Amino acid sequence: MTPSAVSNKVYALGTIGYDFGSEARRDTFKQKMSAVDSDGTITPANPYDARQMVNYLEQNPTAAKSLIWTLNLDSKPIYVVEPKRAFASDIYETLIQMLAGQAQGENSEDYIERVSIPGRLQNKTVELFSGQVLPVVELENSRGMYGWQVNDLVRSALEMVRDRIPAATDEAMQRSLNSFLQRIYFELGNLGQLARERALNFAATNAFQAASTFAEAIALGMQLDKIKVEKSPFCRLHSDCWDVILTFSDPENSHRAKKVFRFTIDVKDTIPVTLGDVRSWSIND
């Protein structure tokens, strides 16, 4: 594994959550939220119900500042996210929209399965209601905050490459792109602090670039074998460039040469960017 320095920049993937910090604040929300009519039965508001919370926040957006917003990885909070500066209101609005999307059913067009959070790690912590203490990531604007559903992301990427490489079937493309994204989310899940982690996480959000890579490999009858991130030997001045390397192999012929694709990501800024074209070559193990 290539060494990677830690900075105060964070580009992390996960889901949005919220916390009250104290029993008093939770009860304040409960008292202010409207009671729920369920089949003619009126029940008190449940501030832990994300749908009810979204309904309340959409009508009272300034109340979002009273919540502790978190980024969760595998349902576990890893950061407190704090909107700051001139665009704080826009960021809170984006957080509410992300929470609303997560609260939708999986079959809804508005359902959000994953989000990306770019920000800067602060030298402070916040204690949650549970007693867990989390580091704080400060968000300066909503640029780079994305929410998506994996299947929709895959479908959009497929549309981009279908005309160029028709030999790559939809089913095979969906299977490989899903495998790529799920491996990053679960097998390679990380805190998004190391430079190599931010490059890898950005690769997951930029599935459109990966799609052209997958289409070419799948047209050759190959499947994704390995994902690796290493320091790029080529980089522009004052940048921090990392190569995301995807290796494909033929599952039915282990003697066939493997296909390697490399694309470069600059993580110098809070929001990473891709550089240049995808490079590819064949190797024999």
N, C-alpha and C positions, 0 to 999 in steps of 0.2 A: 504494500500500500504506500502510495506516495505521501510524504509528510505534508501537512497542511496547517497553516497558521490560524490561530483563533483571532478574530477581530470583534469589534462591537457591532458589526453588521449581522443581520439575521435575515434569512430568506427561508421560511419554514412552511411546511404543509401540514394540514390537519383539519379540524373542525372547530367552529366557534362555540363557546360556552359562556355562561355568566354565573356570577356568584354574588352573594349579598354581604359577605364579610362579617355580619353580626346578626343576631336574632332580631334586634330592634329594627334594623334596616329591612330585613325580610318581612316583618310584620307591617312596616309602613307601606310597602308595596301591596301586601295582601289587603290592607284596609282601603287603599286607593283604587285598586283594580275592581272592575264590575263583577258582580255575582254572575254565575253561569246558569242558563236555563237549559236543562237536559230533560227533554221529553216532558216538559211541564213541571219538573222538579227544580227548584232554585237551590243551587249549592254555592258555598263561598268560593271566591276566586282561589286558584292554586298558582302561586307565583313560580313554582317549579315547572309548570306546564309551559313549554316553549311557545305553543300557539297562543295561549292566553297572554303571555308576556309580550309577544309580537303585536297582538291587537292593542294592548295598552300603550306600548311604545310608539306605535304608528299614530295614535291619537295624542300622545304626550311625548314627543321626541326628546325634549330636554331632560326627561327622567332617565335617559340612557346614561347620563353622566354620573348618576348615583349608583350604577351597577359596577361591579368589577368584571371586566370582560376578559375571557381567557382563550388561549389557543390550546386545543386538546390533541393529543396523539394517542391513537388507540383508546379513546375515551378517558384518557388521563390528562389533566391539565399540566402543561409544560411551561407556559408563559402567561403572565398578565399583560394584556395589550392596552396601552394608554394613548388615545388620540391627543395630540398636542398642537399648539400654535394656531395659525390662521385658518387652517382647513379642518379643525377638530370637528365642527358640525357635519361636514361632508363625510368624514371618517365614521362618525357615529351612525350616520344614515346608511353607510355601506355595511356596517356591522349588523344593523337591524335587518337589512335586506338579506344578508347572508344567513342570519338566524331564521328568518322567515322561509328561505329556500330549504334549509335543513329540516324544518318542521313539516314540509310538504310530504305527501306520499311518494314512494319511489317511482310510481308510474306518472307522476305529474311532470309536465314540461318545465316547471319552475323548480323542480327538486335540485338541491345542491348537495353533492356528496363529499366534495373536498374544497378547501380554500387555500389560497397562498397569502402569506403575511410577510411583507418586507418592512424592516424597521431597524432600529438601533438599540442594542442592549444597554440598559442603564445600570448604574452602580447602586441599585436599591432593590428592595424586595417588598412584596405585599403578602399579608397573611389572609388566607381564605377562611370561610366559616368553619371548615373542617379542621383548621389548624395547620394545614399545609402551607408552606412558605414558598413563593414562586418569584423568580427574577422578572423584572419588568422590561418589556420591549416598547419603545416609544415610536408611535406612528406619526409622521409629519404631514402626509397627504395620502389620498386614496389610490394614487397611481401604483399599479402593481398588485393591488388587492383584487384577486379573482376568485370566483366561485364557479364550480362546474360539476356536471355529472359525467362519470367516466364514459358511459355508453354514448352520450351526446358528443363528447370530445372525440371519441373514436370515429363516430359517424361523420363529423365535420372534417376530420383529417382524411377519411376515405374519399370524400367528395373531391378533395384537392388533387388526389393522385389517380383517380379512377381512369381518366382519359389518357393520362400519360403512360401508365403501365397496366393495360387491361388484363395481362396474364395473372396478376395478383388478385385472386378471388376475394370477394367481400368477407366470406366466412373465415378464410385463413388470415386475412388482414386483421379482422376484429379479434381473433384469438391471440395473435401475436402482440398487437398493440395493447390489448387488455393485460396480457402477461407482463409486458414491459412496465406499464403503469402500476399494476398491483405489486410487482416486486419492489418498486421504488417506495410505494406507500407502506408496505408491511415488512418485507425481508430486509430492505435497506433503509427503513424509516430512521430519521435522525432529527437532531435539534436545529439544523440549518445554521450553525455558527461557523464551522470550518469552511474554508474556501471551497474545498472539494464537495462538501455537503450542499452548499448553495448552488454550485454548478449542477449537481445531480438533480436537486429539487427543481431547478429552472428547466432542466431537460424534460421533466414530467409535465410541466405546465405548457411547454412548447412542443406539444405532440405533433404539430403540423410539420415541423422539420423532421422529426423522427419518422413520420409517415412515409416520406419519399424513400428513406432508408429501408424501412420494412417492406415496402412494395417491391423494390428491386430484389431484395433477398428472397422474398416469398415467391416471386416469379421464377426464381432459380430452384424452388423446392426446398428451401432452408427454413430453419426455425431459430429463434433467439436462444443463445447458449450462455453467454456471459455479459455482464455489465461491469465496466471498470472506469474509474476516473483517475487521471494522472496529470501532473503539471505539463502544460504545453511547451514544447521546445521553441515554438514560434509565437511571438506576442508583440503587439504594438507598444510604443513608449508609454510609460506611466499606467500600465494596465496589469491585471492579474488574471492570466489566461489558463484555463483548464480544459483538457480534452475528455469528453465523454466517449468511451469506446464501446461499441456494440459488436459482439462476435456472434456470427451465425454459423450453424453447422447443419449437415444433412443427417436427420435422425435415422435414415435407412442405409446410410453408407458412411461408416466411420473413417474410411480411407480417403474420402473426397476432401479436397482442400476447403478450409473454412474461409468465410468471407468476413472481412473486418471493415467497419465503418467508423469514422472518427469525425466528430464535430466539436468545434471550439467555442467555449463560453467565457466571456470576460466578467469577472465578479468584483471588479474594482469598485463599482458603485453599489448602492443599496439594492437596486434592481439590476440583475444580470442582463447581459445582452449576448446574442450569438455573433460570431465573427466568421466571415468567409463562407466557402462552400463545403459541403460534406465531402470528405476524402475516403476512398475505399481501396482495398487491395486484398489479395488472397494469401493465405498462409497454410503451411502443412505442419501439424503437430508432430 
